[in-house]
């Protein structure tokens, strides 16, 4: 999960982009309270709060994966 307010997270993301280039998926999973809460309720985030930013990001990542290539 990525938090753009965290400098280390930004640096790691930049390094991943530099090293892996077009092998990195475009979708970023944001740090999100609803994502963190879901396991505590014993639910996948899509059932816990399917409209949260995190859930929508995971759906977008799944679309990218199913499409077959990251970029």
PQR file of N, CA, C, O and H, with PARSE charges and radii, in Angstrom:
ATOM      1  N   UNK A   1       0.852  -1.176   0.000 -0.4000 1.5000
ATOM      2  CA  UNK A   1       0.000   0.000   0.000 -0.0000 2.0000
ATOM      3  C   UNK A   1       0.893   1.232   0.000  0.5500 1.7000
ATOM      4  O   UNK A   1       1.931   1.261   0.661 -0.5500 1.4000
ATOM      5  N   UNK A   2       0.492   2.214  -0.722 -0.4000 1.5000
ATOM      6  CA  UNK A   2       1.292   3.411  -0.957 -0.0000 2.0000
ATOM      7  C   UNK A   2       0.656   4.620  -0.285  0.5500 1.7000
ATOM      8  O   UNK A   2      -0.550   4.846  -0.387 -0.5500 1.4000
ATOM      9  H   UNK A   2      -0.351   2.190  -1.259  0.4000 1.0000
ATOM     10  N   UNK A   3       1.479   5.378   0.390 -0.4000 1.5000
ATOM     11  CA  UNK A   3       1.039   6.631   1.008 -0.0000 2.0000
ATOM     12  C   UNK A   3       1.902   7.748   0.435  0.5500 1.7000
ATOM     13  O   UNK A   3       3.081   7.847   0.777 -0.5500 1.4000
ATOM     14  H   UNK A   3       2.458   5.195   0.472  0.4000 1.0000
ATOM     15  N   UNK A   4       1.342   8.592  -0.428 -0.4000 1.5000
ATOM     16  CA  UNK A   4       2.145   9.631  -1.086 -0.0000 2.0000
ATOM     17  C   UNK A   4       2.713  10.670  -0.118  0.5500 1.7000
ATOM     18  O   UNK A   4       3.603  11.433  -0.493 -0.5500 1.4000
ATOM     19  H   UNK A   4       0.384   8.512  -0.706  0.4000 1.0000
ATOM     20  N   UNK A   5       2.218  10.712   1.106 -0.4000 1.5000
ATOM     21  CA  UNK A   5       2.742  11.656   2.092 -0.0000 2.0000
ATOM     22  C   UNK A   5       4.047  11.162   2.715  0.5500 1.7000
ATOM     23  O   UNK A   5       4.747  11.920   3.385 -0.5500 1.4000
ATOM     24  H   UNK A   5       1.495  10.092   1.411  0.4000 1.0000
ATOM     25  N   UNK A   6       4.366   9.895   2.490 -0.4000 1.5000
ATOM     26  CA  UNK A   6       5.542   9.278   3.076 -0.0000 2.0000
ATOM     27  C   UNK A   6       6.703   9.359   2.079  0.5500 1.7000
ATOM     28  O   UNK A   6       6.627   8.791   0.989 -0.5500 1.4000
ATOM     29  H   UNK A   6       3.797   9.280   1.945  0.4000 1.0000
ATOM     30  N   UNK A   7       7.760  10.053   2.448 -0.4000 1.5000
ATOM     31  CA  UNK A   7       8.894  10.247   1.541 -0.0000 2.0000
ATOM     32  C   UNK A   7       9.541   8.920   1.178  0.5500 1.7000
ATOM     33  O   UNK A   7       9.906   8.708   0.022 -0.5500 1.4000
ATOM     34  H   UNK A   7       7.821  10.514   3.333  0.4000 1.0000
ATOM     35  N   UNK A   8       9.687   8.024   2.150 -0.4000 1.5000
ATOM     36  CA  UNK A   8      10.287   6.725   1.862 -0.0000 2.0000
ATOM     37  C   UNK A   8       9.456   5.965   0.834  0.5500 1.7000
ATOM     38  O   UNK A   8      10.016   5.348  -0.072 -0.5500 1.4000
ATOM     39  H   UNK A   8       9.389   8.197   3.089  0.4000 1.0000
ATOM     40  N   UNK A   9       8.148   5.999   0.956 -0.4000 1.5000
ATOM     41  CA  UNK A   9       7.276   5.316  -0.005 -0.0000 2.0000
ATOM     42  C   UNK A   9       7.480   5.891  -1.405  0.5500 1.7000
ATOM     43  O   UNK A   9       7.508   5.149  -2.387 -0.5500 1.4000
ATOM     44  H   UNK A   9       7.693   6.500   1.692  0.4000 1.0000
ATOM     45  N   UNK A  10       7.620   7.188  -1.493 -0.4000 1.5000
ATOM     46  CA  UNK A  10       7.857   7.829  -2.794 -0.0000 2.0000
ATOM     47  C   UNK A  10       9.196   7.387  -3.375  0.5500 1.7000
ATOM     48  O   UNK A  10       9.300   7.100  -4.567 -0.5500 1.4000
ATOM     49  H   UNK A  10       7.597   7.791  -0.695  0.4000 1.0000
ATOM     50  N   UNK A  11      10.219   7.333  -2.522 -0.4000 1.5000
ATOM     51  CA  UNK A  11      11.546   6.924  -2.987 -0.0000 2.0000
ATOM     52  C   UNK A  11      11.541   5.477  -3.468  0.5500 1.7000
ATOM     53  O   UNK A  11      12.117   5.160  -4.509 -0.5500 1.4000
ATOM     54  H   UNK A  11      10.135   7.565  -1.553  0.4000 1.0000
ATOM     55  N   UNK A  12      10.895   4.609  -2.712 -0.4000 1.5000
ATOM     56  CA  UNK A  12      10.820   3.195  -3.109 -0.0000 2.0000
ATOM     57  C   UNK A  12      10.072   3.070  -4.427  0.5500 1.7000
ATOM     58  O   UNK A  12      10.501   2.333  -5.315 -0.5500 1.4000
ATOM     59  H   UNK A  12      10.427   4.867  -1.866  0.4000 1.0000
ATOM     60  N   UNK A  13       8.966   3.777  -4.562 -0.4000 1.5000
ATOM     61  CA  UNK A  13       8.200   3.743  -5.801 -0.0000 2.0000
ATOM     62  C   UNK A  13       9.047   4.205  -6.982  0.5500 1.7000
ATOM     63  O   UNK A  13       9.033   3.580  -8.043 -0.5500 1.4000
ATOM     64  H   UNK A  13       8.618   4.376  -3.841  0.4000 1.0000
ATOM     65  N   UNK A  14       9.773   5.283  -6.801 -0.4000 1.5000
ATOM     66  CA  UNK A  14      10.652   5.793  -7.861 -0.0000 2.0000
ATOM     67  C   UNK A  14      11.710   4.764  -8.250  0.5500 1.7000
ATOM     68  O   UNK A  14      11.981   4.563  -9.434 -0.5500 1.4000
ATOM     69  H   UNK A  14       9.785   5.791  -5.939  0.4000 1.0000
ATOM     70  N   UNK A  15      12.310   4.112  -7.245 -0.4000 1.5000
ATOM     71  CA  UNK A  15      13.325   3.103  -7.520 -0.0000 2.0000
ATOM     72  C   UNK A  15      12.748   1.899  -8.257  0.5500 1.7000
ATOM     73  O   UNK A  15      13.383   1.352  -9.159 -0.5500 1.4000
ATOM     74  H   UNK A  15      12.090   4.276  -6.284  0.4000 1.0000
ATOM     75  N   UNK A  16      11.548   1.492  -7.871 -0.4000 1.5000
ATOM     76  CA  UNK A  16      10.896   0.382  -8.574 -0.0000 2.0000
ATOM     77  C   UNK A  16      10.654   0.741 -10.031  0.5500 1.7000
ATOM     78  O   UNK A  16      10.891  -0.073 -10.923 -0.5500 1.4000
ATOM     79  H   UNK A  16      11.032   1.937  -7.138  0.4000 1.0000
ATOM     80  N   UNK A  17      10.184   1.957 -10.271 -0.4000 1.5000
ATOM     81  CA  UNK A  17       9.948   2.405 -11.650 -0.0000 2.0000
ATOM     82  C   UNK A  17      11.241   2.423 -12.450  0.5500 1.7000
ATOM     83  O   UNK A  17      11.268   1.988 -13.601 -0.5500 1.4000
ATOM     84  H   UNK A  17       9.992   2.618  -9.546  0.4000 1.0000
ATOM     85  N   UNK A  18      12.313   2.924 -11.844 -0.4000 1.5000
ATOM     86  CA  UNK A  18      13.604   2.989 -12.546 -0.0000 2.0000
ATOM     87  C   UNK A  18      14.136   1.596 -12.856  0.5500 1.7000
ATOM     88  O   UNK A  18      14.620   1.337 -13.957 -0.5500 1.4000
ATOM     89  H   UNK A  18      12.291   3.278 -10.909  0.4000 1.0000
ATOM     90  N   UNK A  19      14.043   0.706 -11.880 -0.4000 1.5000
ATOM     91  CA  UNK A  19      14.623  -0.624 -12.043 -0.0000 2.0000
ATOM     92  C   UNK A  19      13.791  -1.524 -12.964  0.5500 1.7000
ATOM     93  O   UNK A  19      14.345  -2.207 -13.825 -0.5500 1.4000
ATOM     94  H   UNK A  19      13.649   0.916 -10.985  0.4000 1.0000
ATOM     95  N   UNK A  20      12.471  -1.528 -12.787 -0.4000 1.5000
ATOM     96  CA  UNK A  20      11.624  -2.457 -13.532 -0.0000 2.0000
ATOM     97  C   UNK A  20      10.921  -1.825 -14.729  0.5500 1.7000
ATOM     98  O   UNK A  20      10.389  -2.539 -15.579 -0.5500 1.4000
ATOM     99  H   UNK A  20      12.021  -0.973 -12.087  0.4000 1.0000
ATOM    100  N   UNK A  21      10.914  -0.508 -14.805 -0.4000 1.5000
ATOM    101  CA  UNK A  21      10.343   0.182 -15.957 -0.0000 2.0000
ATOM    102  C   UNK A  21       8.916  -0.214 -16.268  0.5500 1.7000
ATOM    103  O   UNK A  21       8.030  -0.103 -15.420 -0.5500 1.4000
ATOM    104  H   UNK A  21      11.346   0.072 -14.114  0.4000 1.0000
ATOM    105  N   UNK A  22       8.696  -0.680 -17.495 -0.4000 1.5000
ATOM    106  CA  UNK A  22       7.332  -0.987 -17.946 -0.0000 2.0000
ATOM    107  C   UNK A  22       6.782  -2.296 -17.384  0.5500 1.7000
ATOM    108  O   UNK A  22       5.680  -2.705 -17.751 -0.5500 1.4000
ATOM    109  H   UNK A  22       9.415  -0.771 -18.184  0.4000 1.0000
ATOM    110  N   UNK A  23       7.525  -2.959 -16.504 -0.4000 1.5000
ATOM    111  CA  UNK A  23       7.032  -4.173 -15.854 -0.0000 2.0000
ATOM    112  C   UNK A  23       6.220  -3.857 -14.596  0.5500 1.7000
ATOM    113  O   UNK A  23       5.651  -4.756 -13.976 -0.5500 1.4000
ATOM    114  H   UNK A  23       8.420  -2.627 -16.206  0.4000 1.0000
ATOM    115  N   UNK A  24       6.171  -2.589 -14.226 -0.4000 1.5000
ATOM    116  CA  UNK A  24       5.434  -2.165 -13.036 -0.0000 2.0000
ATOM    117  C   UNK A  24       4.019  -1.770 -13.455  0.5500 1.7000
ATOM    118  O   UNK A  24       3.826  -0.988 -14.385 -0.5500 1.4000
ATOM    119  H   UNK A  24       6.633  -1.859 -14.729  0.4000 1.0000
ATOM    120  N   UNK A  25       3.041  -2.323 -12.754 -0.4000 1.5000
ATOM    121  CA  UNK A  25       1.656  -1.955 -13.051 -0.0000 2.0000
ATOM    122  C   UNK A  25       1.415  -0.489 -12.708  0.5500 1.7000
ATOM    123  O   UNK A  25       2.038   0.052 -11.795 -0.5500 1.4000
ATOM    124  H   UNK A  25       3.197  -2.959 -11.998  0.4000 1.0000
ATOM    125  N   UNK A  26       0.522   0.140 -13.433 -0.4000 1.5000
ATOM    126  CA  UNK A  26       0.214   1.554 -13.207 -0.0000 2.0000
ATOM    127  C   UNK A  26      -0.617   1.770 -11.953  0.5500 1.7000
ATOM    128  O   UNK A  26      -0.490   2.798 -11.287 -0.5500 1.4000
ATOM    129  H   UNK A  26       0.016  -0.299 -14.175  0.4000 1.0000
ATOM    130  N   UNK A  27      -1.460   0.812 -11.633 -0.4000 1.5000
ATOM    131  CA  UNK A  27      -2.351   0.967 -10.483 -0.0000 2.0000
ATOM    132  C   UNK A  27      -1.555   0.973  -9.188  0.5500 1.7000
ATOM    133  O   UNK A  27      -0.698   0.121  -8.955 -0.5500 1.4000
ATOM    134  H   UNK A  27      -1.563  -0.023 -12.173  0.4000 1.0000
ATOM    135  N   UNK A  28      -1.859   1.946  -8.361 -0.4000 1.5000
ATOM    136  CA  UNK A  28      -1.232   2.067  -7.043 -0.0000 2.0000
ATOM    137  C   UNK A  28      -2.313   1.792  -6.003  0.5500 1.7000
ATOM    138  O   UNK A  28      -3.405   2.357  -6.065 -0.5500 1.4000
ATOM    139  H   UNK A  28      -2.555   2.638  -8.550  0.4000 1.0000
ATOM    140  N   UNK A  29      -1.998   0.918  -5.047 -0.4000 1.5000
ATOM    141  CA  UNK A  29      -2.940   0.625  -3.967 -0.0000 2.0000
ATOM    142  C   UNK A  29      -2.683   1.635  -2.856  0.5500 1.7000
ATOM    143  O   UNK A  29      -1.626   1.603  -2.226 -0.5500 1.4000
ATOM    144  H   UNK A  29      -1.111   0.459  -4.997  0.4000 1.0000
ATOM    145  N   UNK A  30      -3.635   2.531  -2.608 -0.4000 1.5000
ATOM    146  CA  UNK A  30      -3.407   3.563  -1.596 -0.0000 2.0000
ATOM    147  C   UNK A  30      -3.559   3.010  -0.183  0.5500 1.7000
ATOM    148  O   UNK A  30      -4.338   2.087   0.051 -0.5500 1.4000
ATOM    149  H   UNK A  30      -4.493   2.557  -3.120  0.4000 1.0000
ATOM    150  N   UNK A  31      -2.818   3.574   0.742 -0.4000 1.5000
ATOM    151  CA  UNK A  31      -3.025   3.229   2.151 -0.0000 2.0000
ATOM    152  C   UNK A  31      -4.422   3.730   2.498  0.5500 1.7000
ATOM    153  O   UNK A  31      -4.774   4.879   2.232 -0.5500 1.4000
ATOM    154  H   UNK A  31      -2.185   4.324   0.552  0.4000 1.0000
ATOM    155  N   UNK A  32      -5.210   2.840   3.098 -0.4000 1.5000
ATOM    156  CA  UNK A  32      -6.621   3.139   3.279 -0.0000 2.0000
ATOM    157  C   UNK A  32      -7.125   2.448   4.531  0.5500 1.7000
ATOM    158  O   UNK A  32      -6.863   1.263   4.734 -0.5500 1.4000
ATOM    159  H   UNK A  32      -4.925   1.907   3.314  0.4000 1.0000
ATOM    160  N   UNK A  33      -7.843   3.171   5.369 -0.4000 1.5000
ATOM    161  CA  UNK A  33      -8.350   2.616   6.621 -0.0000 2.0000
ATOM    162  C   UNK A  33      -9.265   1.424   6.357  0.5500 1.7000
ATOM    163  O   UNK A  33      -9.208   0.432   7.084 -0.5500 1.4000
ATOM    164  H   UNK A  33      -8.056   4.134   5.204  0.4000 1.0000
ATOM    165  N   UNK A  34     -10.093   1.505   5.345 -0.4000 1.5000
ATOM    166  CA  UNK A  34     -11.040   0.426   5.063 -0.0000 2.0000
ATOM    167  C   UNK A  34     -10.304  -0.869   4.685  0.5500 1.7000
ATOM    168  O   UNK A  34     -10.763  -1.963   5.013 -0.5500 1.4000
ATOM    169  H   UNK A  34     -10.139   2.310   4.754  0.4000 1.0000
ATOM    170  N   UNK A  35      -9.167  -0.740   3.997 -0.4000 1.5000
ATOM    171  CA  UNK A  35      -8.364  -1.918   3.691 -0.0000 2.0000
ATOM    172  C   UNK A  35      -7.826  -2.551   4.967  0.5500 1.7000
ATOM    173  O   UNK A  35      -7.823  -3.773   5.110 -0.5500 1.4000
ATOM    174  H   UNK A  35      -8.794   0.149   3.730  0.4000 1.0000
ATOM    175  N   UNK A  36      -7.373  -1.718   5.885 -0.4000 1.5000
ATOM    176  CA  UNK A  36      -6.816  -2.214   7.143 -0.0000 2.0000
ATOM    177  C   UNK A  36      -7.894  -2.837   8.033  0.5500 1.7000
ATOM    178  O   UNK A  36      -7.611  -3.777   8.775 -0.5500 1.4000
ATOM    179  H   UNK A  36      -7.375  -0.725   5.769  0.4000 1.0000
ATOM    180  N   UNK A  37      -9.110  -2.331   7.967 -0.4000 1.5000
ATOM    181  CA  UNK A  37     -10.200  -2.829   8.806 -0.0000 2.0000
ATOM    182  C   UNK A  37     -10.740  -4.182   8.343  0.5500 1.7000
ATOM    183  O   UNK A  37     -11.143  -4.999   9.172 -0.5500 1.4000
ATOM    184  H   UNK A  37      -9.340  -1.567   7.364  0.4000 1.0000
ATOM    185  N   UNK A  38     -10.755  -4.424   7.057 -0.4000 1.5000
ATOM    186  CA  UNK A  38     -11.426  -5.599   6.488 -0.0000 2.0000
ATOM    187  C   UNK A  38     -11.009  -6.925   7.135  0.5500 1.7000
ATOM    188  O   UNK A  38     -11.885  -7.716   7.484 -0.5500 1.4000
ATOM    189  H   UNK A  38     -10.428  -3.761   6.384  0.4000 1.0000
ATOM    190  N   UNK A  39      -9.712  -7.202   7.311 -0.4000 1.5000
ATOM    191  CA  UNK A  39      -9.349  -8.486   7.934 -0.0000 2.0000
ATOM    192  C   UNK A  39      -9.898  -8.638   9.358  0.5500 1.7000
ATOM    193  O   UNK A  39     -10.227  -9.745   9.782 -0.5500 1.4000
ATOM    194  H   UNK A  39      -9.000  -6.559   7.028  0.4000 1.0000
ATOM    195  N   UNK A  40      -9.993  -7.542  10.080 -0.4000 1.5000
ATOM    196  CA  UNK A  40     -10.541  -7.590  11.432 -0.0000 2.0000
ATOM    197  C   UNK A  40     -12.002  -8.018  11.461  0.5500 1.7000
ATOM    198  O   UNK A  40     -12.484  -8.545  12.464 -0.5500 1.4000
ATOM    199  H   UNK A  40      -9.725  -6.642   9.735  0.4000 1.0000
ATOM    200  N   UNK A  41     -12.693  -7.790  10.368 -0.4000 1.5000
ATOM    201  CA  UNK A  41     -14.085  -8.204  10.247 -0.0000 2.0000
ATOM    202  C   UNK A  41     -14.199  -9.574   9.568  0.5500 1.7000
ATOM    203  O   UNK A  41     -15.292 -10.114   9.400 -0.5500 1.4000
ATOM    204  H   UNK A  41     -12.302  -7.361   9.554  0.4000 1.0000
ATOM    205  N   UNK A  42     -13.042 -10.118   9.185 -0.4000 1.5000
ATOM    206  CA  UNK A  42     -13.047 -11.418   8.516 -0.0000 2.0000
ATOM    207  C   UNK A  42     -13.599 -11.369   7.110  0.5500 1.7000
ATOM    208  O   UNK A  42     -14.130 -12.361   6.609 -0.5500 1.4000
ATOM    209  H   UNK A  42     -12.154  -9.679   9.322  0.4000 1.0000
ATOM    210  N   UNK A  43     -13.475 -10.211   6.468 -0.4000 1.5000
ATOM    211  CA  UNK A  43     -14.042 -10.021   5.136 -0.0000 2.0000
ATOM    212  C   UNK A  43     -13.003  -9.496   4.160  0.5500 1.7000
ATOM    213  O   UNK A  43     -12.099  -8.760   4.553 -0.5500 1.4000
ATOM    214  H   UNK A  43     -13.044  -9.406   6.875  0.4000 1.0000
ATOM    215  N   UNK A  44     -13.125  -9.869   2.889 -0.4000 1.5000
ATOM    216  CA  UNK A  44     -12.333  -9.191   1.871 -0.0000 2.0000
ATOM    217  C   UNK A  44     -12.814  -7.745   1.777  0.5500 1.7000
ATOM    218  O   UNK A  44     -13.976  -7.459   2.067 -0.5500 1.4000
ATOM    219  H   UNK A  44     -13.860 -10.467   2.570  0.4000 1.0000
ATOM    220  N   UNK A  45     -11.947  -6.851   1.383 -0.4000 1.5000
ATOM    221  CA  UNK A  45     -12.329  -5.439   1.342 -0.0000 2.0000
ATOM    222  C   UNK A  45     -13.509  -5.191   0.404  0.5500 1.7000
ATOM    223  O   UNK A  45     -14.283  -4.259   0.619 -0.5500 1.4000
ATOM    224  H   UNK A  45     -11.003  -7.084   1.148  0.4000 1.0000
ATOM    225  N   UNK A  46     -13.653  -6.008  -0.622 -0.4000 1.5000
ATOM    226  CA  UNK A  46     -14.773  -5.816  -1.553 -0.0000 2.0000
ATOM    227  C   UNK A  46     -16.120  -6.051  -0.889  0.5500 1.7000
ATOM    228  O   UNK A  46     -17.129  -5.484  -1.308 -0.5500 1.4000
ATOM    229  H   UNK A  46     -13.024  -6.766  -0.797  0.4000 1.0000
ATOM    230  N   UNK A  47     -16.142  -6.885   0.145 -0.4000 1.5000
ATOM    231  CA  UNK A  47     -17.382  -7.096   0.907 -0.0000 2.0000
ATOM    232  C   UNK A  47     -17.502  -6.116   2.064  0.5500 1.7000
ATOM    233  O   UNK A  47     -18.601  -5.700   2.430 -0.5500 1.4000
ATOM    234  H   UNK A  47     -15.322  -7.346   0.485  0.4000 1.0000
ATOM    235  N   UNK A  48     -16.363  -5.754   2.631 -0.4000 1.5000
ATOM    236  CA  UNK A  48     -16.377  -4.817   3.768 -0.0000 2.0000
ATOM    237  C   UNK A  48     -16.789  -3.419   3.312  0.5500 1.7000
ATOM    238  O   UNK A  48     -17.668  -2.799   3.911 -0.5500 1.4000
ATOM    239  H   UNK A  48     -15.470  -6.092   2.334  0.4000 1.0000
ATOM    240  N   UNK A  49     -16.154  -2.929   2.255 -0.4000 1.5000
ATOM    241  CA  UNK A  49     -16.509  -1.622   1.693 -0.0000 2.0000
ATOM    242  C   UNK A  49     -16.032  -1.584   0.246  0.5500 1.7000
ATOM    243  O   UNK A  49     -14.953  -1.072  -0.055 -0.5500 1.4000
ATOM    244  H   UNK A  49     -15.440  -3.433   1.769  0.4000 1.0000
ATOM    245  N   UNK A  50     -16.833  -2.120  -0.617 -0.4000 1.5000
ATOM    246  CA  UNK A  50     -16.486  -2.226  -2.028 -0.0000 2.0000
ATOM    247  C   UNK A  50     -16.334  -0.907  -2.755  0.5500 1.7000
ATOM    248  O   UNK A  50     -15.810  -0.871  -3.869 -0.5500 1.4000
ATOM    249  H   UNK A  50     -17.708  -2.535  -0.372  0.4000 1.0000
ATOM    250  N   UNK A  51     -16.786   0.184  -2.141 -0.4000 1.5000
ATOM    251  CA  UNK A  51     -16.669   1.501  -2.769 -0.0000 2.0000
ATOM    252  C   UNK A  51     -15.488   2.310  -2.238  0.5500 1.7000
ATOM    253  O   UNK A  51     -15.279   3.450  -2.652 -0.5500 1.4000
ATOM    254  H   UNK A  51     -17.212   0.155  -1.237  0.4000 1.0000
ATOM    255  N   UNK A  52     -14.723   1.729  -1.332 -0.4000 1.5000
ATOM    256  CA  UNK A  52     -13.569   2.459  -0.788 -0.0000 2.0000
ATOM    257  C   UNK A  52     -12.500   2.621  -1.866  0.5500 1.7000
ATOM    258  O   UNK A  52     -12.473   1.876  -2.845 -0.5500 1.4000
ATOM    259  H   UNK A  52     -14.892   0.803  -0.996  0.4000 1.0000
ATOM    260  N   UNK A  53     -11.636   3.588  -1.675 -0.4000 1.5000
ATOM    261  CA  UNK A  53     -10.558   3.815  -2.646 -0.0000 2.0000
ATOM    262  C   UNK A  53      -9.686   2.583  -2.804  0.5500 1.7000
ATOM    263  O   UNK A  53      -9.270   2.239  -3.910 -0.5500 1.4000
ATOM    264  H   UNK A  53     -11.659   4.193  -0.879  0.4000 1.0000
ATOM    265  N   UNK A  54      -9.412   1.919  -1.680 -0.4000 1.5000
ATOM    266  CA  UNK A  54      -8.583   0.721  -1.734 -0.0000 2.0000
ATOM    267  C   UNK A  54      -9.231  -0.399  -2.518  0.5500 1.7000
ATOM    268  O   UNK A  54      -8.569  -1.049  -3.327 -0.5500 1.4000
ATOM    269  H   UNK A  54      -9.750   2.198  -0.782  0.4000 1.0000
ATOM    270  N   UNK A  55     -10.507  -0.637  -2.296 -0.4000 1.5000
ATOM    271  CA  UNK A  55     -11.223  -1.685  -3.022 -0.0000 2.0000
ATOM    272  C   UNK A  55     -11.250  -1.379  -4.517  0.5500 1.7000
ATOM    273  O   UNK A  55     -11.026  -2.262  -5.346 -0.5500 1.4000
ATOM    274  H   UNK A  55     -11.045  -0.109  -1.639  0.4000 1.0000
ATOM    275  N   UNK A  56     -11.522  -0.137  -4.846 -0.4000 1.5000
ATOM    276  CA  UNK A  56     -11.546   0.238  -6.269 -0.0000 2.0000
ATOM    277  C   UNK A  56     -10.169   0.073  -6.895  0.5500 1.7000
ATOM    278  O   UNK A  56     -10.058  -0.327  -8.054 -0.5500 1.4000
ATOM    279  H   UNK A  56     -11.704   0.579  -4.173  0.4000 1.0000
ATOM    280  N   UNK A  57      -9.115   0.379  -6.136 -0.4000 1.5000
ATOM    281  CA  UNK A  57      -7.753   0.225  -6.654 -0.0000 2.0000
ATOM    282  C   UNK A  57      -7.440  -1.252  -6.909  0.5500 1.7000
ATOM    283  O   UNK A  57      -6.833  -1.586  -7.927 -0.5500 1.4000
ATOM    284  H   UNK A  57      -9.205   0.705  -5.195  0.4000 1.0000
ATOM    285  N   UNK A  58      -7.850  -2.143  -5.992 -0.4000 1.5000
ATOM    286  CA  UNK A  58      -7.625  -3.571  -6.210 -0.0000 2.0000
ATOM    287  C   UNK A  58      -8.382  -4.068  -7.434  0.5500 1.7000
ATOM    288  O   UNK A  58      -7.872  -4.913  -8.170 -0.5500 1.4000
ATOM    289  H   UNK A  58      -8.343  -1.872  -5.165  0.4000 1.0000
ATOM    290  N   UNK A  59      -9.582  -3.563  -7.663 -0.4000 1.5000
ATOM    291  CA  UNK A  59     -10.324  -3.949  -8.868 -0.0000 2.0000
ATOM    292  C   UNK A  59      -9.601  -3.472 -10.128  0.5500 1.7000
ATOM    293  O   UNK A  59      -9.530  -4.193 -11.123 -0.5500 1.4000
ATOM    294  H   UNK A  59      -9.996  -2.877  -7.065  0.4000 1.0000
ATOM    295  N   UNK A  60      -9.077  -2.274 -10.076 -0.4000 1.5000
ATOM    296  CA  UNK A  60      -8.331  -1.745 -11.222 -0.0000 2.0000
ATOM    297  C   UNK A  60      -7.066  -2.566 -11.468  0.5500 1.7000
ATOM    298  O   UNK A  60      -6.725  -2.847 -12.616 -0.5500 1.4000
ATOM    299  H   UNK A  60      -9.135  -1.689  -9.268  0.4000 1.0000
ATOM    300  N   UNK A  61      -6.370  -2.949 -10.402 -0.4000 1.5000
ATOM    301  CA  UNK A  61      -5.182  -3.790 -10.546 -0.0000 2.0000
ATOM    302  C   UNK A  61      -5.562  -5.130 -11.160  0.5500 1.7000
ATOM    303  O   UNK A  61      -4.849  -5.634 -12.028 -0.5500 1.4000
ATOM    304  H   UNK A  61      -6.647  -2.720  -9.469  0.4000 1.0000
ATOM    305  N   UNK A  62      -6.674  -5.713 -10.724 -0.4000 1.5000
ATOM    306  CA  UNK A  62      -7.129  -6.981 -11.307 -0.0000 2.0000
ATOM    307  C   UNK A  62      -7.388  -6.822 -12.793  0.5500 1.7000
ATOM    308  O   UNK A  62      -7.063  -7.715 -13.576 -0.5500 1.4000
ATOM    309  H   UNK A  62      -7.253  -5.304 -10.019  0.4000 1.0000
ATOM    310  N   UNK A  63      -7.969  -5.698 -13.195 -0.4000 1.5000
ATOM    311  CA  UNK A  63      -8.204  -5.453 -14.628 -0.0000 2.0000
ATOM    312  C   UNK A  63      -6.882  -5.411 -15.386  0.5500 1.7000
ATOM    313  O   UNK A  63      -6.761  -5.968 -16.478 -0.5500 1.4000
ATOM    314  H   UNK A  63      -8.233  -4.972 -12.559  0.4000 1.0000
ATOM    315  N   UNK A  64      -5.895  -4.744 -14.793 -0.4000 1.5000
ATOM    316  CA  UNK A  64      -4.572  -4.682 -15.440 -0.0000 2.0000
ATOM    317  C   UNK A  64      -3.962  -6.070 -15.574  0.5500 1.7000
ATOM    318  O   UNK A  64      -3.448  -6.425 -16.635 -0.5500 1.4000
ATOM    319  H   UNK A  64      -5.993  -4.291 -13.907  0.4000 1.0000
ATOM    320  N   UNK A  65      -4.018  -6.853 -14.503 -0.4000 1.5000
ATOM    321  CA  UNK A  65      -3.443  -8.193 -14.523 -0.0000 2.0000
ATOM    322  C   UNK A  65      -4.138  -9.035 -15.585  0.5500 1.7000
ATOM    323  O   UNK A  65      -3.474  -9.725 -16.359 -0.5500 1.4000
ATOM    324  H   UNK A  65      -4.436  -6.564 -13.642  0.4000 1.0000
ATOM    325  N   UNK A  66      -5.460  -8.987 -15.630 -0.4000 1.5000
ATOM    326  CA  UNK A  66      -6.209  -9.763 -16.604 -0.0000 2.0000
ATOM    327  C   UNK A  66      -5.945  -9.305 -18.043  0.5500 1.7000
ATOM    328  O   UNK A  66      -6.045 -10.098 -18.979 -0.5500 1.4000
ATOM    329  H   UNK A  66      -5.999  -8.426 -15.001  0.4000 1.0000
ATOM    330  N   UNK A  67      -5.611  -8.030 -18.212 -0.4000 1.5000
ATOM    331  CA  UNK A  67      -5.313  -7.516 -19.540 -0.0000 2.0000
ATOM    332  C   UNK A  67      -3.989  -8.083 -20.056  0.5500 1.7000
ATOM    333  O   UNK A  67      -3.745  -8.118 -21.261 -0.5500 1.4000
ATOM    334  H   UNK A  67      -5.530  -7.386 -17.452  0.4000 1.0000
ATOM    335  N   UNK A  68      -3.136  -8.528 -19.119 -0.4000 1.5000
ATOM    336  CA  UNK A  68      -1.935  -9.252 -19.553 -0.0000 2.0000
ATOM    337  C   UNK A  68      -0.620  -8.523 -19.503  0.5500 1.7000
ATOM    338  O   UNK A  68       0.422  -9.175 -19.575 -0.5500 1.4000
ATOM    339  H   UNK A  68      -3.335  -8.499 -18.139  0.4000 1.0000
ATOM    340  N   UNK A  69      -0.601  -7.219 -19.385 -0.4000 1.5000
ATOM    341  CA  UNK A  69       0.693  -6.541 -19.301 -0.0000 2.0000
ATOM    342  C   UNK A  69       0.557  -5.294 -18.436  0.5500 1.7000
ATOM    343  O   UNK A  69      -0.480  -4.631 -18.445 -0.5500 1.4000
ATOM    344  H   UNK A  69      -1.448  -6.690 -19.327  0.4000 1.0000
ATOM    345  N   UNK A  70       1.604  -4.983 -17.696 -0.4000 1.5000
ATOM    346  CA  UNK A  70       1.545  -3.857 -16.766 -0.0000 2.0000
ATOM    347  C   UNK A  70       1.336  -2.504 -17.423  0.5500 1.7000
ATOM    348  O   UNK A  70       0.499  -1.729 -16.961 -0.5500 1.4000
ATOM    349  H   UNK A  70       2.447  -5.522 -17.688  0.4000 1.0000
ATOM    350  N   UNK A  71       2.050  -2.202 -18.460 -0.4000 1.5000
ATOM    351  CA  UNK A  71       1.970  -0.837 -18.979 -0.0000 2.0000
ATOM    352  C   UNK A  71       1.460  -0.762 -20.382  0.5500 1.7000
ATOM    353  O   UNK A  71       1.343   0.330 -20.938 -0.5500 1.4000
ATOM    354  H   UNK A  71       2.730  -2.832 -18.836  0.4000 1.0000
TER
END
